[in-house]
């Protein structure tokens, strides 16, 4: 899928407030940029890092620019989580996911508060359903994308809902999307956030399936292209 709007290249000057960066463009102009994942990925946003942003057309917004891509020298990393659902749906429609080929329909999950945080409800001709949560993982150690780094309140509630759905006989899955091109596979880690790791480990023992897929990225588009192994 193509990025919405023209990508503007610049460099990070500083991070002066949670979720906000100062970015200097090539013409010397410095602007504040909204960065939706900065609160727990501060290590990615160091001064001098190349960054690509888009300008929002909504003049009512105080921050008119939003971060899309960065490059710290290892290659492009897509850091805007708001497009993950669209990425998943595009890949599903193109039959990229070898783990979900028994399903031919994907609809946004609806229902109670917890269920609305589930990404998609997959269904097929046999009326069997699979509930999927798609999420980006950014952190890297060596040649591997590593997880989990964080679980927020909404994800905790969503995991409880997925457990209830399994008790009803449905399949549930977490799809880890690696929006960078410098990782061979993914690895489960206890070190990033031991509390999150313990919860993920417990959910895996209770039937939550985990799959990981990598992306192809350039300065115009991003797409999910390949399955990656998950090492434990």
KELUM-336976 format. One record per residue (C-alpha): x, y, z; residue in three letters. Coordinates in nm, 2 decimals, m for minus. Example, Ala and Ser with C-alpha at 12.3 -4.5 7.8 and 13.67 -1.06 7.14 Angstrom:
residues 2
<atom px="1.23" py="m0.45" pz="0.78" residuo="ALA"/>
<atom px="1.37" py="m0.11" pz="0.71" residuo="SER"/>
end
This chain:
residues 232
<atom px="0.00" py="0.00" pz="0.00" residuo="UNK"/>
<atom px="0.11" py="0.35" pz="m0.07" residuo="UNK"/>
<atom px="0.17" py="0.61" pz="0.20" residuo="UNK"/>
<atom px="m0.11" py="0.87" pz="0.21" residuo="UNK"/>
<atom px="0.03" py="1.20" pz="0.10" residuo="UNK"/>
<atom px="0.38" py="1.31" pz="m0.01" residuo="UNK"/>
<atom px="0.66" py="1.19" pz="0.21" residuo="UNK"/>
<atom px="0.89" py="1.48" pz="0.32" residuo="UNK"/>
<atom px="1.24" py="1.40" pz="0.42" residuo="UNK"/>
<atom px="1.42" py="1.56" pz="0.71" residuo="UNK"/>
<atom px="1.64" py="1.49" pz="1.02" residuo="UNK"/>
<atom px="1.54" py="1.46" pz="1.38" residuo="UNK"/>
<atom px="1.67" py="1.76" pz="1.59" residuo="UNK"/>
<atom px="1.53" py="1.66" pz="1.93" residuo="UNK"/>
<atom px="1.24" py="1.50" pz="2.12" residuo="UNK"/>
<atom px="1.11" py="1.77" pz="2.35" residuo="UNK"/>
<atom px="0.79" py="1.62" pz="2.46" residuo="UNK"/>
<atom px="0.63" py="1.27" pz="2.46" residuo="UNK"/>
<atom px="0.50" py="1.19" pz="2.12" residuo="UNK"/>
<atom px="0.65" py="1.50" pz="1.96" residuo="UNK"/>
<atom px="0.98" py="1.55" pz="1.76" residuo="UNK"/>
<atom px="1.15" py="1.86" pz="1.62" residuo="UNK"/>
<atom px="1.23" py="1.78" pz="1.26" residuo="UNK"/>
<atom px="1.44" py="2.00" pz="1.03" residuo="UNK"/>
<atom px="1.37" py="1.98" pz="0.66" residuo="UNK"/>
<atom px="1.63" py="2.02" pz="0.38" residuo="UNK"/>
<atom px="1.53" py="2.39" pz="0.34" residuo="UNK"/>
<atom px="1.63" py="2.46" pz="0.70" residuo="UNK"/>
<atom px="1.27" py="2.49" pz="0.83" residuo="UNK"/>
<atom px="1.21" py="2.31" pz="1.16" residuo="UNK"/>
<atom px="0.86" py="2.18" pz="1.25" residuo="UNK"/>
<atom px="0.70" py="1.98" pz="1.53" residuo="UNK"/>
<atom px="0.61" py="1.63" pz="1.42" residuo="UNK"/>
<atom px="0.36" py="1.38" pz="1.59" residuo="UNK"/>
<atom px="0.52" py="1.04" pz="1.65" residuo="UNK"/>
<atom px="0.26" py="0.79" pz="1.77" residuo="UNK"/>
<atom px="0.50" py="0.52" pz="1.89" residuo="UNK"/>
<atom px="0.76" py="0.75" pz="2.06" residuo="UNK"/>
<atom px="0.64" py="0.69" pz="2.41" residuo="UNK"/>
<atom px="0.80" py="0.34" pz="2.43" residuo="UNK"/>
<atom px="1.05" py="0.35" pz="2.13" residuo="UNK"/>
<atom px="1.25" py="0.65" pz="2.23" residuo="UNK"/>
<atom px="1.57" py="0.47" pz="2.14" residuo="UNK"/>
<atom px="1.48" py="0.50" pz="1.77" residuo="UNK"/>
<atom px="1.44" py="0.87" pz="1.77" residuo="UNK"/>
<atom px="1.79" py="1.01" pz="1.83" residuo="UNK"/>
<atom px="1.91" py="1.35" pz="1.69" residuo="UNK"/>
<atom px="2.04" py="1.32" pz="1.33" residuo="UNK"/>
<atom px="1.82" py="1.03" pz="1.23" residuo="UNK"/>
<atom px="1.67" py="1.05" pz="0.89" residuo="UNK"/>
<atom px="1.29" py="1.07" pz="0.90" residuo="UNK"/>
<atom px="1.01" py="1.09" pz="0.65" residuo="UNK"/>
<atom px="0.69" py="1.27" pz="0.74" residuo="UNK"/>
<atom px="0.35" py="1.34" pz="0.58" residuo="UNK"/>
<atom px="0.15" py="1.66" pz="0.62" residuo="UNK"/>
<atom px="m0.21" py="1.63" pz="0.74" residuo="UNK"/>
<atom px="m0.47" py="1.82" pz="0.55" residuo="UNK"/>
<atom px="m0.68" py="1.89" pz="0.86" residuo="UNK"/>
<atom px="m0.60" py="2.25" pz="0.95" residuo="UNK"/>
<atom px="m0.77" py="2.21" pz="1.29" residuo="UNK"/>
<atom px="m0.49" py="1.99" pz="1.41" residuo="UNK"/>
<atom px="m0.21" py="2.16" pz="1.60" residuo="UNK"/>
<atom px="0.05" py="1.92" pz="1.48" residuo="UNK"/>
<atom px="0.02" py="1.92" pz="1.10" residuo="UNK"/>
<atom px="0.30" py="1.66" pz="1.04" residuo="UNK"/>
<atom px="0.31" py="1.29" pz="1.13" residuo="UNK"/>
<atom px="0.61" py="1.05" pz="1.13" residuo="UNK"/>
<atom px="0.59" py="0.76" pz="0.88" residuo="UNK"/>
<atom px="0.95" py="0.63" pz="0.83" residuo="UNK"/>
<atom px="1.29" py="0.66" pz="0.99" residuo="UNK"/>
<atom px="1.64" py="0.53" pz="0.90" residuo="UNK"/>
<atom px="1.91" py="0.51" pz="1.16" residuo="UNK"/>
<atom px="2.15" py="0.36" pz="0.90" residuo="UNK"/>
<atom px="2.02" py="0.00" pz="0.90" residuo="UNK"/>
<atom px="1.74" py="0.07" pz="0.65" residuo="UNK"/>
<atom px="1.38" py="0.20" pz="0.65" residuo="UNK"/>
<atom px="1.15" py="0.14" pz="0.95" residuo="UNK"/>
<atom px="0.78" py="0.22" pz="0.93" residuo="UNK"/>
<atom px="0.68" py="0.37" pz="1.27" residuo="UNK"/>
<atom px="0.32" py="0.46" pz="1.22" residuo="UNK"/>
<atom px="0.10" py="0.19" pz="1.37" residuo="UNK"/>
<atom px="m0.22" py="0.34" pz="1.24" residuo="UNK"/>
<atom px="m0.18" py="0.16" pz="0.90" residuo="UNK"/>
<atom px="m0.12" py="m0.19" pz="1.04" residuo="UNK"/>
<atom px="m0.49" py="m0.30" pz="0.99" residuo="UNK"/>
<atom px="m0.49" py="m0.17" pz="0.63" residuo="UNK"/>
<atom px="m0.16" py="m0.36" pz="0.57" residuo="UNK"/>
<atom px="m0.31" py="m0.68" pz="0.71" residuo="UNK"/>
<atom px="m0.62" py="m0.65" pz="0.50" residuo="UNK"/>
<atom px="m0.42" py="m0.59" pz="0.18" residuo="UNK"/>
<atom px="m0.21" py="m0.89" pz="0.25" residuo="UNK"/>
<atom px="m0.51" py="m1.11" pz="0.33" residuo="UNK"/>
<atom px="m0.68" py="m1.01" pz="0.01" residuo="UNK"/>
<atom px="m0.37" py="m1.09" pz="m0.19" residuo="UNK"/>
<atom px="m0.35" py="m1.44" pz="m0.01" residuo="UNK"/>
<atom px="m0.01" py="m1.36" pz="0.14" residuo="UNK"/>
<atom px="m0.09" py="m1.52" pz="0.48" residuo="UNK"/>
<atom px="m0.03" py="m1.90" pz="0.44" residuo="UNK"/>
<atom px="m0.16" py="m1.95" pz="0.79" residuo="UNK"/>
<atom px="m0.51" py="m1.82" pz="0.71" residuo="UNK"/>
<atom px="m0.58" py="m1.96" pz="0.36" residuo="UNK"/>
<atom px="m0.88" py="m2.16" pz="0.50" residuo="UNK"/>
<atom px="m1.05" py="m1.83" pz="0.55" residuo="UNK"/>
<atom px="m1.19" py="m1.61" pz="0.27" residuo="UNK"/>
<atom px="m1.35" py="m1.32" pz="0.45" residuo="UNK"/>
<atom px="m1.20" py="m1.06" pz="0.69" residuo="UNK"/>
<atom px="m1.42" py="m0.82" pz="0.88" residuo="UNK"/>
<atom px="m1.34" py="m0.57" pz="1.14" residuo="UNK"/>
<atom px="m1.43" py="m0.71" pz="1.48" residuo="UNK"/>
<atom px="m1.71" py="m0.55" pz="1.67" residuo="UNK"/>
<atom px="m1.89" py="m0.60" pz="2.00" residuo="UNK"/>
<atom px="m1.80" py="m0.51" pz="2.35" residuo="UNK"/>
<atom px="m1.51" py="m0.28" pz="2.46" residuo="UNK"/>
<atom px="m1.25" py="m0.56" pz="2.46" residuo="UNK"/>
<atom px="m1.37" py="m0.71" pz="2.13" residuo="UNK"/>
<atom px="m1.33" py="m0.38" pz="1.95" residuo="UNK"/>
<atom px="m0.96" py="m0.39" pz="2.01" residuo="UNK"/>
<atom px="m0.93" py="m0.72" pz="1.81" residuo="UNK"/>
<atom px="m0.82" py="m0.64" pz="1.46" residuo="UNK"/>
<atom px="m1.03" py="m0.88" pz="1.24" residuo="UNK"/>
<atom px="m1.28" py="m1.17" pz="1.25" residuo="UNK"/>
<atom px="m1.18" py="m1.42" pz="0.98" residuo="UNK"/>
<atom px="m1.44" py="m1.66" pz="0.84" residuo="UNK"/>
<atom px="m1.47" py="m1.92" pz="0.57" residuo="UNK"/>
<atom px="m1.71" py="m2.17" pz="0.40" residuo="UNK"/>
<atom px="m1.70" py="m2.41" pz="0.69" residuo="UNK"/>
<atom px="m1.83" py="m2.13" pz="0.92" residuo="UNK"/>
<atom px="m1.52" py="m2.16" pz="1.15" residuo="UNK"/>
<atom px="m1.39" py="m1.83" pz="1.28" residuo="UNK"/>
<atom px="m1.05" py="m1.70" pz="1.37" residuo="UNK"/>
<atom px="m1.00" py="m1.37" pz="1.57" residuo="UNK"/>
<atom px="m0.68" py="m1.19" pz="1.49" residuo="UNK"/>
<atom px="m0.49" py="m0.91" pz="1.66" residuo="UNK"/>
<atom px="m0.23" py="m0.75" pz="1.42" residuo="UNK"/>
<atom px="0.05" py="m0.55" pz="1.59" residuo="UNK"/>
<atom px="0.38" py="m0.41" pz="1.49" residuo="UNK"/>
<atom px="0.71" py="m0.51" pz="1.65" residuo="UNK"/>
<atom px="1.00" py="m0.27" pz="1.61" residuo="UNK"/>
<atom px="1.28" py="m0.37" pz="1.85" residuo="UNK"/>
<atom px="1.58" py="m0.55" pz="1.71" residuo="UNK"/>
<atom px="1.86" py="m0.75" pz="1.88" residuo="UNK"/>
<atom px="2.13" py="m0.88" pz="1.65" residuo="UNK"/>
<atom px="1.96" py="m1.02" pz="1.34" residuo="UNK"/>
<atom px="1.62" py="m1.07" pz="1.51" residuo="UNK"/>
<atom px="1.31" py="m0.86" pz="1.57" residuo="UNK"/>
<atom px="1.23" py="m0.92" pz="1.94" residuo="UNK"/>
<atom px="0.90" py="m0.91" pz="2.13" residuo="UNK"/>
<atom px="0.71" py="m0.83" pz="2.35" residuo="UNK"/>
<atom px="0.82" py="m0.48" pz="2.45" residuo="UNK"/>
<atom px="0.50" py="m0.36" pz="2.60" residuo="UNK"/>
<atom px="0.13" py="m0.44" pz="2.67" residuo="UNK"/>
<atom px="m0.11" py="m0.16" pz="2.74" residuo="UNK"/>
<atom px="m0.44" py="m0.18" pz="2.92" residuo="UNK"/>
<atom px="m0.64" py="m0.22" pz="2.60" residuo="UNK"/>
<atom px="m0.43" py="m0.51" pz="2.49" residuo="UNK"/>
<atom px="m0.47" py="m0.68" pz="2.83" residuo="UNK"/>
<atom px="m0.84" py="m0.65" pz="2.80" residuo="UNK"/>
<atom px="m0.83" py="m0.78" pz="2.44" residuo="UNK"/>
<atom px="m0.62" py="m1.08" pz="2.55" residuo="UNK"/>
<atom px="m0.89" py="m1.17" pz="2.80" residuo="UNK"/>
<atom px="m1.15" py="m1.14" pz="2.53" residuo="UNK"/>
<atom px="m0.95" py="m1.37" pz="2.30" residuo="UNK"/>
<atom px="m0.93" py="m1.63" pz="2.58" residuo="UNK"/>
<atom px="m1.31" py="m1.62" pz="2.61" residuo="UNK"/>
<atom px="m1.35" py="m1.67" pz="2.24" residuo="UNK"/>
<atom px="m1.12" py="m1.98" pz="2.25" residuo="UNK"/>
<atom px="m1.35" py="m2.12" pz="2.52" residuo="UNK"/>
<atom px="m1.63" py="m2.08" pz="2.27" residuo="UNK"/>
<atom px="m1.44" py="m2.29" pz="2.02" residuo="UNK"/>
<atom px="m1.29" py="m2.02" pz="1.80" residuo="UNK"/>
<atom px="m0.93" py="m1.99" pz="1.69" residuo="UNK"/>
<atom px="m0.74" py="m1.68" pz="1.80" residuo="UNK"/>
<atom px="m0.41" py="m1.55" pz="1.67" residuo="UNK"/>
<atom px="m0.17" py="m1.26" pz="1.71" residuo="UNK"/>
<atom px="0.00" py="m1.16" pz="1.39" residuo="UNK"/>
<atom px="0.34" py="m0.98" pz="1.45" residuo="UNK"/>
<atom px="0.42" py="m0.75" pz="1.17" residuo="UNK"/>
<atom px="0.79" py="m0.65" pz="1.14" residuo="UNK"/>
<atom px="0.78" py="m0.31" pz="0.95" residuo="UNK"/>
<atom px="1.16" py="m0.31" pz="0.88" residuo="UNK"/>
<atom px="1.38" py="m0.50" pz="0.64" residuo="UNK"/>
<atom px="1.69" py="m0.58" pz="0.84" residuo="UNK"/>
<atom px="1.57" py="m0.88" pz="1.05" residuo="UNK"/>
<atom px="1.60" py="m1.24" pz="0.95" residuo="UNK"/>
<atom px="1.34" py="m1.38" pz="1.19" residuo="UNK"/>
<atom px="1.17" py="m1.29" pz="1.52" residuo="UNK"/>
<atom px="1.26" py="m1.40" pz="1.87" residuo="UNK"/>
<atom px="1.06" py="m1.41" pz="2.19" residuo="UNK"/>
<atom px="1.24" py="m1.23" pz="2.47" residuo="UNK"/>
<atom px="1.20" py="m1.22" pz="2.85" residuo="UNK"/>
<atom px="1.43" py="m0.91" pz="2.88" residuo="UNK"/>
<atom px="1.24" py="m0.62" pz="2.72" residuo="UNK"/>
<atom px="0.94" py="m0.63" pz="2.95" residuo="UNK"/>
<atom px="0.92" py="m0.94" pz="3.18" residuo="UNK"/>
<atom px="0.56" py="m0.86" pz="3.28" residuo="UNK"/>
<atom px="0.44" py="m0.85" pz="2.92" residuo="UNK"/>
<atom px="0.65" py="m1.16" pz="2.84" residuo="UNK"/>
<atom px="0.49" py="m1.36" pz="3.12" residuo="UNK"/>
<atom px="0.14" py="m1.27" pz="3.00" residuo="UNK"/>
<atom px="0.23" py="m1.36" pz="2.64" residuo="UNK"/>
<atom px="0.39" py="m1.69" pz="2.75" residuo="UNK"/>
<atom px="0.07" py="m1.77" pz="2.95" residuo="UNK"/>
<atom px="m0.16" py="m1.69" pz="2.65" residuo="UNK"/>
<atom px="0.05" py="m1.91" pz="2.42" residuo="UNK"/>
<atom px="0.02" py="m2.20" pz="2.66" residuo="UNK"/>
<atom px="m0.36" py="m2.15" pz="2.66" residuo="UNK"/>
<atom px="m0.40" py="m2.17" pz="2.29" residuo="UNK"/>
<atom px="m0.33" py="m1.82" pz="2.14" residuo="UNK"/>
<atom px="m0.14" py="m1.87" pz="1.82" residuo="UNK"/>
<atom px="0.15" py="m1.65" pz="1.71" residuo="UNK"/>
<atom px="0.26" py="m1.58" pz="1.35" residuo="UNK"/>
<atom px="0.51" py="m1.33" pz="1.22" residuo="UNK"/>
<atom px="0.54" py="m1.16" pz="0.88" residuo="UNK"/>
<atom px="0.80" py="m0.92" pz="0.73" residuo="UNK"/>
<atom px="0.76" py="m0.63" pz="0.50" residuo="UNK"/>
<atom px="0.90" py="m0.47" pz="0.19" residuo="UNK"/>
<atom px="0.94" py="m0.10" pz="0.23" residuo="UNK"/>
<atom px="1.05" py="0.19" pz="0.01" residuo="UNK"/>
<atom px="1.00" py="0.57" pz="0.03" residuo="UNK"/>
<atom px="0.66" py="0.54" pz="m0.14" residuo="UNK"/>
<atom px="0.50" py="0.22" pz="m0.01" residuo="UNK"/>
<atom px="0.50" py="m0.07" pz="0.23" residuo="UNK"/>
<atom px="0.36" py="m0.42" pz="0.20" residuo="UNK"/>
<atom px="0.36" py="m0.75" pz="0.39" residuo="UNK"/>
<atom px="0.55" py="m1.00" pz="0.18" residuo="UNK"/>
<atom px="0.69" py="m1.30" pz="0.37" residuo="UNK"/>
<atom px="0.65" py="m1.52" pz="0.67" residuo="UNK"/>
<atom px="0.92" py="m1.51" pz="0.94" residuo="UNK"/>
<atom px="1.00" py="m1.78" pz="1.19" residuo="UNK"/>
<atom px="0.94" py="m1.71" pz="1.56" residuo="UNK"/>
<atom px="1.22" py="m1.84" pz="1.78" residuo="UNK"/>
<atom px="1.17" py="m1.92" pz="2.15" residuo="UNK"/>
end
